[in-house]
Amino acid sequence: MSGKGNCYDNSAVESFFKSLKAELVWGRDWYTRGDVEIALFEYINGFYNPRRKHSALGWKSPVAFEQKAA
């Protein structure tokens, strides 16, 4: 971390939260905190991490990228 005001310090996290909001949060109504917690868990562990194609991996999912590397 280089300090206050450097936009590159947390660019990976900012990119993740943009994807999270665009793909999951915006356009939906949330009625309970439990609904949000379940949806976040399913998004992160069920879609974003294993199956979603990432530009940093050559537009491969993490699972496909790891299988090719192994």
Backbone hydrogen bonds, N-H to C=O, Kabsch-Sander energy under -0.5 kcal/mol:
donor,donor_aa,acceptor,acceptor_aa,energy
6,N,3,G,-1.4
7,C,5,G,-0.8
9,D,6,N,-1.4
11,S,8,Y,-0.7
14,E,10,N,-2.5
15,S,11,S,-2.3
16,F,12,A,-2.0
17,F,13,V,-2.6
18,K,14,E,-2.0
19,S,15,S,-2.2
20,L,16,F,-2.8
21,K,17,F,-2.5
22,A,18,K,-2.5
23,E,19,S,-2.8
24,L,20,L,-2.0
25,V,20,L,-1.4
26,W,21,K,-2.9
28,R,25,V,-1.5
36,V,32,T,-1.4
37,E,33,R,-2.5
38,I,34,G,-2.4
39,A,35,D,-2.3
40,L,36,V,-2.7
41,F,37,E,-2.3
42,E,38,I,-2.7
43,Y,39,A,-2.4
44,I,40,L,-2.7
45,N,41,F,-2.6
46,G,42,E,-1.5
47,F,42,E,-0.7
47,F,43,Y,-1.2
48,Y,43,Y,-3.9
49,N,44,I,-2.1
51,R,47,F,-1.3
52,R,47,F,-2.5
54,H,60,K,-1.9
57,L,54,H,-1.2
58,G,55,S,-1.6
59,W,54,H,-1.7
60,K,54,H,-0.8
63,V,50,P,-1.5
65,F,61,S,-2.8
66,E,62,P,-2.4
67,Q,63,V,-2.3
68,K,64,A,-2.1
69,A,65,F,-1.8
70,A,66,E,-1.5
